[in-house]
């Protein structure tokens, strides 16, 4: 019997640049965890035959950051195979929502069912009393919306409805957070993974976060109660990728250090590396207090962790309190970062600009302090952004504060509201200047010298350079960057005129050649510098203020602790806590018998 073909197209959309062209690369940086997770859930549906034995589900996973989406060609292929299909836009973030709506139009006109899921839909559903205009308009177009997570076979219902032509306007699972244990293994084919720069894939080992940062959407979408995969789940993910030659992984958990199963997970990876001899290279995200967990850093690095991303966010405690990020203690920063460096890990930190106490002058001062006193390798700057789904967004909306209506700008690289004291121009300029203030030739040489002085492998200076050039050359956040920018004249944002080919193509190719030349020149210079520094016989002797081991007097002499009232208060609190610990150890607080 001939089976009925049913195409399921999964699209992870990108967003538009300021000129209205989709941000797309020959090789992108960030692999999509959502695409991997939903691709696995769909494969599970296929294996279980959820649409019956006479239906052949044909999946297609597309990451628009590295693949041009041609709705006309997709529709023609569907028509050739019988005309049955379902188009899912997965993991749609706020800045990607306008692009997803534009891409959905041809599929809707062709009569194909379309659904959106991701943080924008879920965040609005979780935090807003009324649906915002863009959500109402999307539903009016016929787009079905999915809020929550698709595990525990929830995709079955959506697929059956789409196949039957009875797709509901909305599927809401926000208040029914699924378990992750034993769920299908997140997986992308090597043909998709191969379109990333480093040929690596991503997955999560846990969802949810116990903290309450006001700018965060995760706590309101994935919940504050954490859910975890098991060591068996982890091994299945790793081995499935080994089978296709993939050994590099980005674990997307917002904070792997809060995973209660961290040791069992690391032990499984350590066995695979040290006993079985497999190559495993990991990038993970942790909080600023993970060094206080006995054995965490040592086992993480033995398990294959090479890059560590941490939410530094700010070095002014008053700003951290304003964002309700009270778990970050600046008195812990130096000790934690130095522990990771002893194990050879590359330190990547996120830093947010636009907190209430920020000024152009204080931002420059704080960046200089970081350069001098914190041995961070790579710093990612972000504009404080009220993302829908966050407490910040809900508060500003309730107060009637202006927020930019163009959600395409909500990419944490563009200002979308006003600052309490800085003018719009000052805030924009401060963000721009921050990149050039931190990534100076002098500081990049200092980063290289610190790396060369480590006993274990440190950061590659080319990686530091590429992060800076993502912003300098293309104006994008490093996580949105890639190699060789692609632009297609016909893909411009609706409402903007299609450019004359005699203007578009020469400008595109001149810019491409110029950026490739700058990249090549930068890499050549970085390699020369590394070769000179690493070949020096006394490279191990280098030490500076940032790499000097913490001591009892540093709280009095370092600008990190003394340049702000919040820093001085943090030192006083640390002293009080320290004295209480000493009394407890001495037993002075134990009543005599």
N, C-alpha and C positions, 0 to 999 in steps of 0.2 A: 504494500500500500504506500502511495506517495505521501510523504509528510508535508504538512503545512508549515511554511517558513514564517518565523516571527522574529524580526530583528529587534534587538535591544541595544540601543546606542547610548553609551555612557559618556558624557562630555564634562570635563573639568574646565570651566571657562577661565579666560584671563580677563584683563580689563584694559581700557584704552589709555594711551599716553596723552599728554596735553595737546597733541596735534590731532587726536582722534583715531589713531591707528592701534590695533591690538598689540600689546606687548608680547612679542613672540621671538623665539631664538632657534637657531639651528640646534643648539644644545642648551637646555635650561639647567638651572642650579637645583631647584627644589622638587624632589619627587613627591607625587601626591599620595598621601596615606589614605585619604577618603576614596580615591579611585581604586586603590589596591584592595581596600576592605569591601567595597560594594562589588567589585569584580569577582571577589571570592564568594560573596553571598549569592551572586547570580549563578556562578558555576555550581554552587550547592543546589540551587533550584533546578538547574539542568540535570544534575545527577539524580535528583529525586523525582524528576518528571512531573513538576507541579502543574504543568499545562496539559498533561496527558501524553500518552505514547504516540499520538498522531501529530504532535506539534514539535518542530525542530526550532529551538531557541538559538539564534545566532548572535552572540555578543560582540560588541565592538567598543573598546575603551580608547578614548581620545583625550590627551592632555593638550589643551590649546596653547600652553606656554611653549610647546615645541612642535606643534602640528597644526597646520592650517585646517580649519573646519570649513568644508564646502557643502553647505546644506543641499544645494542643487544636485550635486553628485551623489550624496547619500540618499536623497529621495529617489533619484533615477534607479539606483541599485535596488532599493526597496521595491519599487514598482516592477522591476524585472523579475523579482522573486515572489511576486504575488501581492505586494502592497500592504502587508501587515507589519506593524512596527510600533515600538514604544521608545520615546526619546527622554532620557533622564539627564538633567543637569545636576551634577553631584558636587557636594562641598562648596556651594556657592556662597562666597563671602560678600560682605556689603559692597566692597569696591567692584566686585564682579557681577553684581546683580543687573546693572544696566546692560552690560554686554550679553549676559545670558538672555535677557528679554529680547534683545535685538536678534540674536541667533535663533530664538524660538519662533520668530514670526513666519519664516518659510515653512517650517514643519507644521505649524498650526494651519496655515493656508492650504497645505497639502492634505489636511484632515487627519494628521497623525497625533496621537495623544502625547502630551508633554507634561513632565513633572519637574519641580524644583525641590531640592533639599539643601541643607547646609546651614551655616551659622547665621546668615541674615534672616532667613525664614524662622529658624528656631529661636534666635535671640529676640526678635520682635514679638513672637508668640509668648515667650517666657516673661518679658518685662513690661510690655505695653498694654494698657487697658483697652485701647482701640487700635485696629489695624491701620498702619500708615498707608498713605495714598498709593505708593508703588506696589504694595501687596494687594490692595483692593483692585488696582488696575490689572495686575497680573492675573488675578482670578477672573476678572471680567473678560480677559482675552481667551480664557479657557485653559489656563495653566493650572495644573493641580499642584498643591503645596504639601510637602511632607516635613513635619516637625518632629525632632527626636532622632532615635537611632534605629537601624533596620535589622539588627541581630534578633535572634530567637524567632527566625522564620517569618518576620513581618513582611519581608519582600514578597512572600507567596501571595498575600492578599492583593498587593499593589499590582503584581504581574497579572493575576487572574482578572482583575478589574480592567486593566489596560487591554488585555486580549479580548475581553468581552465587550469593550466599548462602553464600559460603565465606570470609568475612573471618577472617583469622588473629588470634589473641589479641594478637600483637605483631609490629611491623615495626621492625627495628633497623638504622638506617643511620648510627649515630653515628660509626663508624670509616671512613666513606666520604664525606668532605666533598665536595660537588659544586663544580665550577667555576661561576662566575656569568656568564661571558662568553657573550653571545648567548642567554641564557635569556629566557623570555617576560617582557614588560614589566609590572612591578607596576602594577595599575590598579584603581580603584574608580569606579563610575558617579557622576556629579555628584549624583544623588539621595541617595546615601550620604554623599558628601563634604559636601553642603549641610547636614548635621546636626551639623557642627562649628562652633564659634563664629566662626572666622576664615575658613571656607570654604577650607581647605587640606588637602592630602593628604600622604602620606609614602611614602618608599621608601629602600632601602639601596643604597649603591654598593660596599660591602665588608662582609665578615664576618670575625670572628676578631680577636684582640688579642694583641700580643706581650708584654704585661705580666703580672704575677702577683699582682694584688691579692687578698688572702685572702677578701674579702667578695663578690667578683665571681663570677657564674655563666657569663658569656659565654665566658671562656677555656676552660672545661671542657665547654661545649655546642657552641660554634661553633669551638673550637680556637684555638691560639695562632699558627697560620700563616694569614695573611690571604689572602683571595680577593677579586677585584675585578670589577666591571662595567667595560665599555669606554666611551670617549666616545660611540661610536655608540649603545650601550645607553642612556646618559644622555639623549642627544638624543631618542631614541624615547620615553622616559618623558615628557619635557617636552612634546614636540609632541602626544602622545596626550592630555595634559591641557589643552593650549592649545585643542584642538579642542572641548572642552566648557567652555571659559571659566575654567579653573582656572590660576592663576599663582603660588600660594603653596605652598611645599613644606617639609616637615621631613625632612632627610636623617638617618636614624636610626643611621648608623654610630657605634659607640661612640667612635671617634676618627678623624675624617676626616683629621687631619694625618698619620696613619701610612699613608695610602693612597699607594702609590708612584706612582700615576698622577694625583695631585692636580693637577698643572699642566696636563696635557692635558685633564682634565675641566673645570677652571676656564676654560681658553682656549676651549673649545667654548661654554660659557655666556656668556663675554664677547663672543664673536662674535654670538651670538643677541641679546644685549642691545644692544651698541654698534653693530653693523653692521645687523642686521635690525630693531632697534628694539622688541624684545619686552620686556614687563614680567616680571621673574623676581624673586621675593622668597623668600629662603632662611633657614631656621634650621638650624644645624649644631652638632655636638659636637666639641670638640677637647681636646687635653691641655694641660698648663700649660707646655709647652716649645715650642709651635708657632711662637712668634715668632722662634725661632732658625733656622727654615727660610727661607732668602733668598726674598723675594717672596711668601711664602704669604699673609700677611694682606692685602697690597695686592691680589693677584689674587682672593682670596676675596671681598672687598668689591666689587670690580669685577664679579664673577660674580653678585652679588645677595645676598650674605650680609648680613642685617640684625640677626640675633640669634645670639649665640654662647653655647652652654652648655659650661661647663668643670667638671671634677671637682676643685674646690678641696679638698673633703673635710675638711681640717683645717689649722690654721696652726701646730700644734705638731708639729715634725718627729719627736718621739718617738712620737706617735700614728700618723704616717704609716709609720714603720718597723714598728710593731707590726702594721699592716695589710699589710705588704709592698708598700706603694705608694712605693717608693724613687725613682720617676721624678719625683715632685713635689719641687721645690726651692723653699723659701719665698723664697730670694734672687732668684728669677726672677719672682715674682708681680707685683710692681709694674710692672716694665718691660713684661711681656707685656700686662697689662690696659690699660695706657696706650696701647700701640700700637694695640690694637683700637679704643679710644675715639677716637683721632685720625681713624679712618676712619668714625666715626659709629655703630659697632655697639653694640647693647644687650648688656650683660654680665650673664649669668645663671650663677650658680654653685651647685653642690650642696655641702652641708655636713652631715657625719655627726656625730651626737652619741651618745656611749656608748663611746668608745675607752677603753682601760685607764687613761690618765692624766686622763681627764675627771672633773671634780667640778662641782657646781652653781656654785661660785664661779669656777672656771677657764673654764667655758662663758660666763658673763656677761662676764668679762674679755676673752676672745677675741673675742666679738661686738663689744665696744666698740672693740677694736683694728681690726677689719675696718671698722667704720663710719668711724673716724678716718683710717686709713692705706691702705685699698684702695678704689679707686673702682669698686666693684661696684654694679650697679643693683638686681638681684634676687637674693635668696638663698633657696634651697630647703633646708629642714632635713629631715633623715631620721634615724630611729633606726637605729643599727647593728643589722642583722638577719641572723642566720645562715640565709640562704636555701638550701634544698636544691639542690645543684649547686655550692655554694661550698666552698672549703677550710675556712672557719670552721665551717660546718654539720657537715662530716665530722669535724672535730676535736672539737667539742663532743659529738657523738653517740658517738664512740669513748671519750671520757672520762666518759660517763654524766652529763653536765651537763643540768639540766632545760631543756627547750625546750617552749613552749606547744604542746599537741597540736592546737589549733584552727588549722588552716592559713589560715583566713579572716583571721586577724590579721596575717599576714605581708605587710603592705602598706607597710612602712617608716615608718608613722606610729604604730605600737603596739609596746610593748615585749613581746618574746616569750621573753626569758631574763633571767637576773640579771646585775647588774654586779659587778665585783670589789670595788668600794669603795662605790659609791652604793647606797642602799636602793632598792627598787622605787618607792616613793613619790617619792623624790628624783629619780630618773631620769625618771619620768613628768612631774613638775613642771618639771624642767629643759627638757624638750622643749617643753612648753606655753609656758613663759616665754620661750624663745628667739624665738618668732615676735613676741611683744609687745615684746621688748627691741630687736630689729632694726627692726621696722616702727613706730617711733614717729612722731608728726607732725613732730617736729623733724628726724629723719633723712630722712623723705620730702621735706621741704623742701630739705634739703641735696642729695639726689639730683637734685631738679629744678634747683637752682642749678648743679650740675655740668653737667647736660645743656644748660642754656641758655648756658653759657660755651663749649661746644664749637663749633668752626667748622662741623662737619657735624652732621646730624640726630642727636640722642641719643634717650634712652628717653622714651616717653610715660608720664607719671605714672599714668595710668589703668591701664596694664598692671601697674605696681608694686602699685597698690591692689588689683587683682583677684586677684593672687597671694596677698596677705595675707588678703583676705576669704574665699578658698577655705577656708583653715584656720579663721579666726575665726568665720565664719557656719555652716560645714557640717562642720568638723572633718576635712577631707580634704586630702591632699597636692594641691598645685596641678595636678600632671599628671593627677590624677583628677577635677579640678573641671569646672565647666560653668556654664551659665546656666539657671536655673529648675529646681530639683530636682523630679523626679517620684517619687511614691510610690503604689503600688497596694496596697490593703488585702489583697487575696487572694494577693499575691506574697511573703508573709512566709516566712522561713526555716523549714523543717520542724522541729518540736519546740517552736516558739514558738506561743502561742495567737493565733488571729485576733482582732484588736481589734474592739470594738463600734464600729459606724459612727458612733454619736453621739459617740464619743470621738475616733475616728481623724480624721474629716474636719474638724471644727472646729480641732483641733490642727494638722493639716496646712496648712490655709488661713491660720490665724493666723501660723504660722511662715513661710509663703511670702510673705505680705504684709509681715511684719516684715523679712525678709531683703531683699526688693526695695526696701523703704523705706531700709534701711541702705545698700544698694548705690547707690541713686539719690542719697542724701545724700552719700555718699563721692565719687561721680563729680562731683557739683556742686562740692564743696569742692576736689577736685583740679583741676578745670578753672579755677576762680577763681584758685587758687594759680599754676597754669601761666601763665595770662593775665597776672597781675601780674608774675611773674618774667621772662617772655619779652618783655614790653613795656618793661621797664626799659632805659633807654639805656646803662647801664653793665653790663649783664648779662655781657658778654664779659670784664670785668675780674675776675670772681670766681675765686678760687683758694683751695684749702685744702690741708691736709697730704697728702691722698690724691692730689690732682691735681698736686702739685709734682713736677717731673721728678726721677727718681732721680739721686742724686749719690754720690760716694765716701764721704761722711761719714754717710750715712743709716743704715748698719749699726750705728753707735755710738749714735745718738740715738732710733731708732724702737723702740717697744715690740714690734713684730712680730718683731724680731731679738733683743731683750734680755730679754724677760720670761720666757723658758723656757731651761732648760739646752740643750735641743735646738736652739733658735734661735741661741744663742751658738756652739754647735758648728758649725752650718751656716755661720755667718759665718767661723769659723776655717778651715773646709774651702774656702770660696770664696776666701779670701785665699791659701791654699796653691796652689790651682789658678791664681789670677791671677798669682802670682809665677812659676809654671812657664811660663805663657803668655808672660810678659814675657821670660823667659830664652830661650825658644824663638825669639821674634821677634828678639831681639838677637843670636841665634846663639851665645850663650855655651855652649850644650850641644853644639856641633858641634866635634869635635876638630880641632886645627890640622893642616894638611897639611905 
